[in-house]
């Protein structure tokens, strides 16, 4: 195994043997470009809290996927998270899209655990892919931008008309049973159409509250949800309230206060968009 450490986050490494025919420098460059977007919004300290190994499936296993060590089946792995992509680096836009999604799972610590809540994390990971791809597209050479645009358009093409055609709360109300039972959602051309509608709203919030996006590091379960509370709007609201409490539990010193406030604003705005609450949770 030939591991090359990230220059952005020293606890992250790439198994370059899993990208045959590609140079270690190129694989590491793409990895660090994605990590740099997270570092800009989350702060570099967050990146160093986990040991992560990035690999490529090479057609030998299901991917893209993230394996947390805490799951019993993965306890033999040497790192906290093993991330496996399904990619060739001559398509950097696909690398960025997959890596942003899977890295988000790492920052969420693969929470929430309850099946009827997983659509929240899966949609948030898709939003991260949209955001990272759009941001890195701006930094790409002019002759490559059309490829990025085309890939991003494909990722959102069927979700965008639904997002623009009705309020997110109405879409969620009509589809919540599907979200609760099938968190990965309806696929078309490899992209998740139903999740994409929610992800587009989340993308708006990432752009509005870029530091608030770090709220995904607080998407932890509580014993209540580990008991698989029956799916309902009340359960969703309770989870969001717990999520906000997790955000509030951080240090409120002057340096961190703005980050905490943005995280709370992000989570509450998302909850309000989904359920249109009458009472004030701020």
Steps between C-alpha positions, in 0.01 A plus 500: 500500500645835391345776711566866418397755763285799419670838515178661625413250773787286625267235645361428151687276257448365149580141406648588162535134400123498449529742207706299250655709229448826687775699668489536880544876457185532290284291734625694801439830322133419437453372855652812652293727278183347643632506856595866458136593441398328823794660686396846381147458641561271798846602614808280471470362854187306404687321222764370741257330738477174304736256329375438146626287211381565146498221242357422158279196443664398171182304426562262792240623749186710533585869486491785574458418867639592843585240765517622862721294727247515784272256315578146614561370147772762442689484829800333338576809290787713627336842454184666629350520150576326173359688201471317168429685176421362157693733280776576256674831559480600133143597594576743785141622518386146583779467758395828664134397504559157653767616744291791632208264562705235678715747695176650632409158640836504681433843653153380604663190650247305292209630708205502534467125546122453490383403151213750491748784559766399249340700217611811690867402492483363145342822374758705688778300338349569157486871586870484590571347159311783325682764705852357467460432129375853430774657713784300344358556152574871543866412563532260207656593163261669258517209255379263775208702636254363244559145632428615855188685389374198311556267796335737747208550263455122472507468879223756548304481173200303629501641853519867400155528333338344809697730730395807303142381453383480861595579858744254657250444783235389251743270322608349831139455611414314179810280510580451869388138509745428218778689680440306821499158335758551220759753614715466189206595282397468139796491260529622144828484305674419827372807684239516777203695371283526812792566735623758252201725566583517870871528416435811290341667802795391711732646234329836542567479872867403452542805277321722754667354811834354383632472856164364610553205266729362772179404682537163326776419750225502767255260330534250780229259607358489849380183678148605400577454132711192553173346621353572154223738600207458260526733198288814533527876459533520877796260492666709229445818701637331812810388311561853371460642850754245628729592211479867603577408860809316377606815314438711811717271714817636338720768652338843485824697529528813287695320225245221461175683574436605139545142381253367757243765414528422128464127567183558701364730229576237235326214682198708599459639146504146361245380755279800422525430126391140550223533758408874501476516877262741663693535824835670532794267574767768500 
